[in-house]
Amino acid sequence: MQLFSILPIILIFAPLALLLSFAPYVTRETISFGVTVSQYNYYTPVLRKLRRTFATVSLIGNGLIILTCLYILRSANEESTTMITGVCTMIFIVYWAALHILFHFKMKKIKETLTTVEVPQRVKIDTTFRQNKLTYSNYWFLVHIAIIVAIAIITILNYNALPNVIPMKYDLQGNVTSSVPKTYLSVLAINLVQLGIIALMMLVNWSIKSSKQQLTPSNPAQFAADHIRFRRKWSLFTIITGLLLTILFAFIQINMFVPNQVLLTAISLITSVAILLGAILLSLTGRQGGGKIRNHQEDHERSKEQPVNDDDYWKLGFIYFNPKDPSFTVEKRYGIGWTINFARPLSWVLVLFIIAIVVLSRVLSQ
């Protein structure tokens, strides 16, 4: 088994398995497997046990998938390696989805047995929330665009120095497995993909800023302050991720002039792992919405008030579909981040745009 067959599986899938397995521990304290609960109920022994069970089953299952994939890859060639990795990725995703759905329905049954306190439902909101600087400006992406333009200009100026056939894909031994005739479109196609990615990152940053403000039954000022810090740190992460991807694609383009497949593969792995580990480390700094992961309150100090219950709009606990909500983006209920309101037509345009970028990248690599 080649080293470069093992590294992507270990360095990417292993941290991802950890992130998904412990996602229930970083959701809001009022959400358990996509179901609304009070903060008090979130820390009851039955829900603590449910989270431990999920993490254990998830780690064991994902570990078996990764080990099986590594075992099969030990004697695989280049063509079968791509297929095996793709199949393992699909199994990885399907296993996560099935496990989450299973525990979501378990949680719905458990909720019926939880003790509830009949108090008048109330919510509080900080009306000055939108007056704060919630994210970093999209103008920071001008740095990314400047890099793209500079590499594109260098490519055009040195067009004649490029070989008549442009390598697009290599095997694990560095041999060219796919190439295309030299044209301005083929040598600048990477820049088009870069621009598409930057446009997507700018949309993500805008979504973080414009996503619906969350409501709280108590202490709106502290709640808003935590939420502002939460949005700003993930906005910064989005900008840095965009910059790393821009630099990665710049190296891919430079590789046309000065081929060095070993260096390019190393940079690709380092970039992917850096982004993934960055997301994990950032997740460890706070819950969804900015709350602390470790809550040291005593049971009697935890709120028994029921949060706003919009469970009916969350299909399977993680798909938001609310025609009555004009918001385009909302906070996720599973793990950390944001998702889109699939009842809005623009959300499907975004999905098609992402698919188009993936397809374009795939076509260009053939």
KEDOKE-795082 format. One record per residue (C-alpha): residue number from 1; residue in three letters; x, y, z. Coordinates in nm, 2 decimals. Layout:
NUM;ALA;X;Y;Z .
...
END
This chain:
1;MET;0.00;0.00;0.00 .
2;GLN;0.14;0.34;-0.10 .
3;LEU;0.19;0.61;0.16 .
4;PHE;-0.02;0.86;-0.03 .
5;SER;-0.31;0.61;-0.02 .
6;ILE;-0.30;0.59;0.36 .
7;LEU;-0.25;0.96;0.45 .
8;PRO;-0.58;1.10;0.31 .
9;ILE;-0.77;0.83;0.49 .
10;ILE;-0.60;0.88;0.83 .
11;LEU;-0.54;1.25;0.83 .
12;ILE;-0.88;1.35;0.70 .
13;PHE;-1.13;1.07;0.79 .
14;ALA;-1.00;1.02;1.14 .
15;PRO;-1.04;1.38;1.26 .
16;LEU;-1.37;1.40;1.07 .
17;ALA;-1.49;1.09;1.26 .
18;LEU;-1.41;1.25;1.59 .
19;LEU;-1.58;1.57;1.49 .
20;LEU;-1.90;1.39;1.39 .
21;SER;-1.90;1.16;1.69 .
22;PHE;-1.88;1.44;1.95 .
23;ALA;-2.11;1.68;1.76 .
24;PRO;-2.39;1.63;2.02 .
25;TYR;-2.16;1.77;2.29 .
26;VAL;-2.12;2.11;2.10 .
27;THR;-2.47;2.18;2.00 .
28;ARG;-2.68;2.43;2.20 .
29;GLU;-2.78;2.33;2.55 .
30;THR;-3.14;2.35;2.44 .
31;ILE;-3.10;2.10;2.15 .
32;SER;-3.05;1.72;2.18 .
33;PHE;-3.02;1.53;1.85 .
34;GLY;-3.23;1.79;1.67 .
35;VAL;-3.50;1.80;1.94 .
36;THR;-3.58;2.10;2.16 .
37;VAL;-3.53;2.05;2.53 .
38;SER;-3.48;2.28;2.83 .
39;GLN;-3.12;2.34;2.96 .
40;TYR;-3.21;2.14;3.27 .
41;ASN;-3.32;1.84;3.08 .
42;TYR;-3.02;1.85;2.85 .
43;TYR;-2.80;1.76;3.16 .
44;THR;-3.03;1.49;3.29 .
45;PRO;-2.86;1.14;3.33 .
46;VAL;-3.07;0.99;3.05 .
47;LEU;-2.96;1.24;2.79 .
48;ARG;-2.60;1.23;2.91 .
49;LYS;-2.61;0.85;2.86 .
50;LEU;-2.77;0.90;2.52 .
51;ARG;-2.48;1.13;2.41 .
52;ARG;-2.22;0.88;2.54 .
53;THR;-2.39;0.60;2.36 .
54;PHE;-2.40;0.79;2.03 .
55;ALA;-2.03;0.89;2.06 .
56;THR;-1.93;0.53;2.14 .
57;VAL;-2.13;0.37;1.85 .
58;SER;-2.02;0.64;1.61 .
59;LEU;-1.65;0.60;1.69 .
60;ILE;-1.66;0.22;1.67 .
61;GLY;-1.85;0.23;1.34 .
62;ASN;-1.64;0.50;1.18 .
63;GLY;-1.33;0.32;1.30 .
64;LEU;-1.43;0.00;1.14 .
65;ILE;-1.51;0.18;0.81 .
66;ILE;-1.16;0.35;0.81 .
67;LEU;-0.98;0.02;0.90 .
68;THR;-1.17;-0.17;0.63 .
69;CYS;-1.09;0.09;0.38 .
70;LEU;-0.72;0.08;0.47 .
71;TYR;-0.72;-0.30;0.45 .
72;ILE;-0.87;-0.30;0.10 .
73;LEU;-0.63;-0.03;-0.02 .
74;ARG;-0.32;-0.22;0.08 .
75;SER;-0.32;-0.40;-0.26 .
76;ALA;-0.51;-0.15;-0.47 .
77;ASN;-0.38;0.01;-0.79 .
78;GLU;-0.45;0.38;-0.89 .
79;GLU;-0.78;0.32;-1.06 .
80;SER;-0.92;0.10;-0.79 .
81;THR;-0.79;0.33;-0.51 .
82;THR;-1.01;0.61;-0.64 .
83;MET;-1.31;0.39;-0.65 .
84;ILE;-1.25;0.23;-0.31 .
85;THR;-1.20;0.57;-0.15 .
86;GLY;-1.52;0.70;-0.31 .
87;VAL;-1.72;0.40;-0.19 .
88;CYS;-1.58;0.43;0.16 .
89;THR;-1.66;0.80;0.17 .
90;MET;-2.02;0.72;0.07 .
91;ILE;-2.05;0.45;0.34 .
92;PHE;-1.90;0.70;0.59 .
93;ILE;-2.17;0.96;0.50 .
94;VAL;-2.46;0.71;0.50 .
95;TYR;-2.35;0.56;0.83 .
96;TRP;-2.35;0.91;0.99 .
97;ALA;-2.69;1.00;0.85 .
98;ALA;-2.85;0.67;0.96 .
99;LEU;-2.70;0.69;1.31 .
100;HIS;-2.82;1.05;1.35 .
101;ILE;-3.17;0.97;1.23 .
102;LEU;-3.19;0.67;1.46 .
103;PHE;-3.09;0.88;1.77 .
104;HIS;-3.31;1.16;1.66 .
105;PHE;-3.62;0.94;1.68 .
106;LYS;-3.49;0.79;2.01 .
107;MET;-3.47;1.14;2.14 .
108;LYS;-3.83;1.22;2.03 .
109;LYS;-3.95;0.92;2.23 .
110;ILE;-3.74;1.01;2.54 .
111;LYS;-3.87;1.37;2.53 .
112;GLU;-4.22;1.24;2.60 .
113;THR;-4.09;1.10;2.94 .
114;LEU;-3.89;1.41;3.05 .
115;THR;-4.01;1.62;3.33 .
116;THR;-4.14;1.96;3.21 .
117;VAL;-4.22;2.27;3.42 .
118;GLU;-4.53;2.45;3.33 .
119;VAL;-4.42;2.82;3.31 .
120;PRO;-4.54;3.09;3.08 .
121;GLN;-4.33;3.07;2.77 .
122;ARG;-4.13;3.39;2.71 .
123;VAL;-3.84;3.50;2.50 .
124;LYS;-3.61;3.80;2.53 .
125;ILE;-3.41;3.97;2.25 .
126;ASP;-3.13;4.22;2.24 .
127;THR;-3.26;4.48;2.00 .
128;THR;-2.91;4.63;1.95 .
129;PHE;-2.77;4.29;1.82 .
130;ARG;-2.77;4.40;1.45 .
131;GLN;-2.59;4.72;1.53 .
132;ASN;-2.28;4.53;1.62 .
133;LYS;-2.00;4.42;1.39 .
134;LEU;-2.11;4.05;1.35 .
135;THR;-1.85;3.94;1.09 .
136;TYR;-1.53;4.04;0.92 .
137;SER;-1.58;4.24;0.60 .
138;ASN;-1.60;4.06;0.26 .
139;TYR;-1.34;4.31;0.14 .
140;TRP;-1.08;4.08;0.29 .
141;PHE;-1.15;3.85;0.00 .
142;LEU;-0.98;4.11;-0.22 .
143;VAL;-0.66;3.96;-0.11 .
144;HIS;-0.77;3.62;-0.24 .
145;ILE;-0.88;3.77;-0.57 .
146;ALA;-0.55;3.96;-0.61 .
147;ILE;-0.37;3.63;-0.58 .
148;ILE;-0.59;3.47;-0.84 .
149;VAL;-0.55;3.76;-1.08 .
150;ALA;-0.17;3.76;-1.03 .
151;ILE;-0.14;3.39;-1.10 .
152;ALA;-0.37;3.42;-1.41 .
153;ILE;-0.15;3.71;-1.55 .
154;ILE;0.17;3.51;-1.49 .
155;THR;0.01;3.21;-1.67 .
156;ILE;-0.09;3.42;-1.97 .
157;LEU;0.25;3.59;-2.00 .
158;ASN;0.42;3.25;-1.99 .
159;TYR;0.16;3.07;-2.21 .
160;ASN;0.42;2.99;-2.48 .
161;ALA;0.65;2.83;-2.22 .
162;LEU;0.39;2.57;-2.13 .
163;PRO;0.39;2.23;-2.30 .
164;ASN;0.14;2.16;-2.57 .
165;VAL;-0.02;1.90;-2.35 .
166;ILE;-0.12;2.00;-1.99 .
167;PRO;-0.10;1.73;-1.72 .
168;MET;-0.43;1.74;-1.51 .
169;LYS;-0.40;1.43;-1.30 .
170;TYR;-0.13;1.20;-1.16 .
171;ASP;-0.12;0.86;-1.01 .
172;LEU;0.04;0.78;-0.67 .
173;GLN;0.38;0.73;-0.83 .
174;GLY;0.37;1.07;-1.00 .
175;ASN;0.29;0.94;-1.35 .
176;VAL;0.05;1.15;-1.56 .
177;THR;-0.29;0.97;-1.60 .
178;SER;-0.49;1.25;-1.75 .
179;SER;-0.40;1.55;-1.97 .
180;VAL;-0.56;1.80;-2.20 .
181;PRO;-0.44;2.00;-2.51 .
182;LYS;-0.30;2.35;-2.42 .
183;THR;-0.56;2.62;-2.47 .
184;TYR;-0.62;2.95;-2.28 .
185;LEU;-0.93;2.79;-2.13 .
186;SER;-0.75;2.48;-2.01 .
187;VAL;-0.47;2.67;-1.84 .
188;LEU;-0.70;2.93;-1.69 .
189;ALA;-0.98;2.69;-1.59 .
190;ILE;-0.83;2.66;-1.24 .
191;ASN;-0.87;3.04;-1.20 .
192;LEU;-1.24;3.00;-1.28 .
193;VAL;-1.28;2.73;-1.02 .
194;GLN;-1.09;2.96;-0.77 .
195;LEU;-1.33;3.24;-0.84 .
196;GLY;-1.63;3.01;-0.79 .
197;ILE;-1.49;2.90;-0.45 .
198;ILE;-1.43;3.26;-0.34 .
199;ALA;-1.78;3.35;-0.44 .
200;LEU;-1.91;3.06;-0.23 .
201;MET;-1.69;3.17;0.06 .
202;MET;-1.82;3.53;0.04 .
203;LEU;-2.17;3.39;0.04 .
204;VAL;-2.09;3.19;0.35 .
205;ASN;-1.95;3.50;0.52 .
206;TRP;-2.26;3.70;0.43 .
207;SER;-2.48;3.41;0.55 .
208;ILE;-2.31;3.42;0.89 .
209;LYS;-2.38;3.79;0.92 .
210;SER;-2.74;3.78;0.80 .
211;SER;-2.86;3.45;0.96 .
212;LYS;-3.16;3.47;1.19 .
213;GLN;-3.10;3.60;1.54 .
214;GLN;-3.17;3.34;1.80 .
215;LEU;-3.41;3.40;2.09 .
216;THR;-3.35;3.33;2.45 .
217;PRO;-3.57;3.30;2.76 .
218;SER;-3.32;3.48;2.98 .
219;ASN;-3.02;3.71;2.99 .
220;PRO;-3.04;3.85;2.63 .
221;ALA;-2.73;4.08;2.67 .
222;GLN;-2.49;3.79;2.76 .
223;PHE;-2.66;3.57;2.50 .
224;ALA;-2.60;3.83;2.23 .
225;ALA;-2.24;3.89;2.34 .
226;ASP;-2.16;3.52;2.31 .
227;HIS;-2.33;3.50;1.98 .
228;ILE;-2.14;3.79;1.83 .
229;ARG;-1.80;3.63;1.93 .
230;PHE;-1.93;3.30;1.78 .
231;ARG;-2.01;3.46;1.45 .
232;ARG;-1.69;3.66;1.42 .
233;LYS;-1.46;3.37;1.49 .
234;TRP;-1.63;3.15;1.23 .
235;SER;-1.63;3.44;0.98 .
236;LEU;-1.25;3.47;1.03 .
237;PHE;-1.22;3.09;0.98 .
238;THR;-1.41;3.12;0.65 .
239;ILE;-1.18;3.39;0.52 .
240;ILE;-0.86;3.20;0.62 .
241;THR;-1.00;2.88;0.47 .
242;GLY;-1.07;3.07;0.14 .
243;LEU;-0.71;3.20;0.15 .
244;LEU;-0.56;2.85;0.20 .
245;LEU;-0.77;2.71;-0.08 .
246;THR;-0.67;2.99;-0.31 .
247;ILE;-0.30;2.93;-0.23 .
248;LEU;-0.35;2.55;-0.29 .
249;PHE;-0.50;2.61;-0.63 .
250;ALA;-0.22;2.86;-0.71 .
251;PHE;0.03;2.58;-0.64 .
252;ILE;-0.16;2.35;-0.87 .
253;GLN;-0.14;2.61;-1.15 .
254;ILE;0.23;2.67;-1.09 .
255;ASN;0.28;2.30;-1.11 .
256;MET;0.21;2.33;-1.49 .
257;PHE;0.53;2.53;-1.53 .
258;VAL;0.75;2.36;-1.27 .
259;PRO;0.61;2.00;-1.21 .
260;ASN;0.67;1.87;-0.87 .
261;GLN;0.41;1.62;-0.78 .
262;VAL;0.55;1.52;-0.45 .
263;LEU;0.55;1.88;-0.33 .
264;LEU;0.20;1.94;-0.47 .
265;THR;0.06;1.62;-0.30 .
266;ALA;0.22;1.73;0.03 .
267;ILE;0.07;2.08;0.01 .
268;SER;-0.27;1.93;-0.08 .
269;LEU;-0.26;1.71;0.23 .
270;ILE;-0.13;1.98;0.46 .
271;THR;-0.40;2.22;0.35 .
272;SER;-0.68;1.98;0.39 .
273;VAL;-0.57;1.87;0.73 .
274;ALA;-0.50;2.23;0.84 .
275;ILE;-0.86;2.33;0.75 .
276;LEU;-1.01;2.02;0.92 .
277;LEU;-0.80;2.05;1.24 .
278;GLY;-0.88;2.42;1.25 .
279;ALA;-1.25;2.35;1.24 .
280;ILE;-1.21;2.09;1.52 .
281;LEU;-1.00;2.32;1.74 .
282;LEU;-1.24;2.61;1.69 .
283;SER;-1.53;2.38;1.78 .
284;LEU;-1.36;2.31;2.11 .
285;THR;-1.36;2.68;2.20 .
286;GLY;-1.74;2.69;2.24 .
287;ARG;-2.07;2.55;2.16 .
288;GLN;-2.30;2.63;1.87 .
289;GLY;-2.40;3.00;1.93 .
290;GLY;-2.10;3.07;2.16 .
291;GLY;-2.19;2.90;2.48 .
292;LYS;-1.93;2.72;2.69 .
293;ILE;-1.88;2.35;2.63 .
294;ARG;-1.84;2.27;3.00 .
295;ASN;-2.12;2.40;3.21 .
296;HIS;-2.03;2.41;3.58 .
297;GLN;-2.37;2.51;3.70 .
298;GLU;-2.55;2.31;3.96 .
299;ASP;-2.88;2.14;3.86 .
300;HIS;-3.09;2.39;4.05 .
301;GLU;-2.92;2.68;3.86 .
302;ARG;-3.00;2.55;3.51 .
303;SER;-3.30;2.69;3.34 .
304;LYS;-3.61;2.48;3.32 .
305;GLU;-3.78;2.72;3.08 .
306;GLN;-3.87;2.57;2.75 .
307;PRO;-3.70;2.74;2.45 .
308;VAL;-3.89;2.83;2.14 .
309;ASN;-4.01;2.50;1.99 .
310;ASP;-3.99;2.49;1.61 .
311;ASP;-3.92;2.12;1.58 .
312;ASP;-4.19;2.08;1.32 .
313;TYR;-3.98;2.28;1.07 .
314;TRP;-3.67;2.06;1.12 .
315;LYS;-3.71;1.75;0.92 .
316;LEU;-3.52;1.45;1.07 .
317;GLY;-3.36;1.70;1.31 .
318;PHE;-3.12;1.86;1.06 .
319;ILE;-3.31;1.97;0.75 .
320;TYR;-3.47;2.31;0.79 .
321;PHE;-3.79;2.37;0.58 .
322;ASN;-4.00;2.66;0.69 .
323;PRO;-4.20;2.85;0.42 .
324;LYS;-4.31;3.10;0.68 .
325;ASP;-3.95;3.20;0.77 .
326;PRO;-3.80;3.46;0.53 .
327;SER;-3.45;3.38;0.66 .
328;PHE;-3.22;3.22;0.41 .
329;THR;-2.97;3.08;0.66 .
330;VAL;-3.02;2.96;1.02 .
331;GLU;-2.80;2.79;1.28 .
332;LYS;-2.76;2.42;1.24 .
333;ARG;-2.91;2.18;1.50 .
334;TYR;-2.64;1.92;1.46 .
335;GLY;-2.28;2.02;1.55 .
336;ILE;-2.16;2.37;1.47 .
337;GLY;-2.23;2.60;1.18 .
338;TRP;-2.51;2.72;0.96 .
339;THR;-2.76;2.56;0.72 .
340;ILE;-3.01;2.69;0.47 .
341;ASN;-3.38;2.72;0.47 .
342;PHE;-3.48;2.47;0.20 .
343;ALA;-3.82;2.64;0.16 .
344;ARG;-3.65;2.93;-0.01 .
345;PRO;-3.59;2.90;-0.38 .
346;LEU;-3.24;3.06;-0.35 .
347;SER;-3.13;2.76;-0.14 .
348;TRP;-3.18;2.53;-0.44 .
349;VAL;-2.99;2.77;-0.66 .
350;LEU;-2.70;2.76;-0.41 .
351;VAL;-2.71;2.37;-0.42 .
352;LEU;-2.69;2.37;-0.80 .
353;PHE;-2.41;2.62;-0.79 .
354;ILE;-2.20;2.40;-0.56 .
355;ILE;-2.28;2.09;-0.77 .
356;ALA;-2.17;2.29;-1.08 .
357;ILE;-1.83;2.37;-0.92 .
358;VAL;-1.78;2.01;-0.83 .
359;VAL;-1.87;1.89;-1.18 .
360;LEU;-1.65;2.15;-1.34 .
361;SER;-1.36;2.05;-1.13 .
362;ARG;-1.42;1.69;-1.21 .
363;VAL;-1.45;1.76;-1.58 .
364;LEU;-1.13;1.96;-1.59 .
365;SER;-0.94;1.67;-1.42 .
366;GLN;-1.04;1.42;-1.69 .
END
